[in-house]
Amino acid sequence: MSDEMKPCPKCNCAYGYELKENIFACPECSNEWDTQEAEQESGIVVKDVNGNLLQNGDSVIVIKNLPVKGAPQPVKSGTKVKNIRLRDAEHNIDCKIKGFGQIGLKSEFVKKA
């Protein structure tokens, strides 16, 4: 078992923990899921700036300063973002960035860590 956490596909809780190999459980909604099945079902293909395939739970690094509406400063180049969630939208990465909170990023502005 690892200390890795994965977001719950049912309620999007970020604290899904591993029960046994590739089987995770959510402490909030008690959902249990197989990570390999969840990745196959999602069908979302998202690649970073270098063409590397991204998956839910990956860590990425922002490659350029990104202005944020309503924020006094941009998200700085080199900011590491952990535990991303992929979605099928224009901003195809959902994540939390310290100092900014929940934010959507475009995969063309990140590289896999």
C-alpha positions, -999 to +999 in steps of 0.1 A: +000+000+000+012+035-007+006+069+008-008+082-025-042+097-026-066+098-056-097+119-061-130+101-058-147+097-093-181+099-076-179+130-053-145+145-063-132+143-027-094+146-029-087+122-001-093+088-017-069+063-001-056+029-012-073-002+003-053-028-016-034-027-049-052-004-074-084-004-052-091+030-036-118+041-012-134+075-004-137+086+032-166+110+025-190+089+003-176+054+010-172+047-027-147+021-037-131+020-072-105+003-092-081+030-106-073+010-138-110+006-146-117+043-139-089+054-162-102+032-190-138+045-185-129+082-185-118+081-222-103+116-218-070+119-235-050+149-223-014+156-232+011+182-218+032+206-238+057+179-246+031+153-257+033+132-225+000+116-216-015+130-183-037+111-159-058+119-129-035+123-098-004+133-117+018+163-108+025+190-133+046+222-135+034+255-150+057+265-179+048+302-182+033+330-161-005+327-163-027+358-155-057+350-133-088+373-135-093+390-102-060+380-087-033+406-081-005+383-094-003+356-120+004+319-114+042+319-117+062+298-141+077+268-123+047+264-099+043+226-091+007+214-090-001+181-074-030+157-078-046+171-109-080+160-122-088+158-159-120+169-175-135+173-209-136+211-213-115+240-227-096+242-194-090+205-192-071+203-159-088+209-126-065+215-096-059+235-064-030+259-063-018+273-030-026+310-029-052+308-057-075+279-047-095+258-072-085+266-107-087+253-143-056+251-165-051+243-201-028+214-207-008+234-233+007+255-204+020+226-182+045+198-184+045+166-165+066+166-133 
